[in-house]
């Protein structure tokens, strides 16, 4: 059973609920090969790549010795400084979470 109250219109909610139900059935039938799971996997990879690039960027800014030429990069995950927060400058960049916080004072 699927319920949807996305809009005030009963007919639109009916269509949305049918689409949700069809997606759930497809996931049950096809498993990891369903459209929803493939899209989810693509989004997960995209997010991981974005975080990796951000870490690399701020590490480069922090170190200042140009780590691009080494070729090692960050493919192996978090090897150095695992579990600790690293801050850069006044903006208070927390690399582990991938967030940028601007402090006022």
Phi, psi and omega in degrees: 000137181231135176240146178218128175232043183291327181230178177273347183275127181294319182292321177293319177298323178298314179296319180295317180296320178297320179295319178297317180296317179298320179294317179297319179295318179298319178296319179294321182285312188263342179067234183290345181268003179287158182299318182297318180291323179294318178295318179299318178297317178298317180295322179296317179295320180297317179294318179297320179295320180296315179296320179297317178296320179296317178299315181298319181298312183286331174295319179296316179296321181291312183287314179074004181257015173064075181282358182295322185288344183288323179090343181291307177066216186234031183293329185280008181090211182260098180264315184261137177065035183293130176087356181250148179273134178245132180245147183229116174068199183280341182289339180069056182283120178259106187289326186297322180270341183079025181253152175242120180245130178254119180272150180246071174129000000 
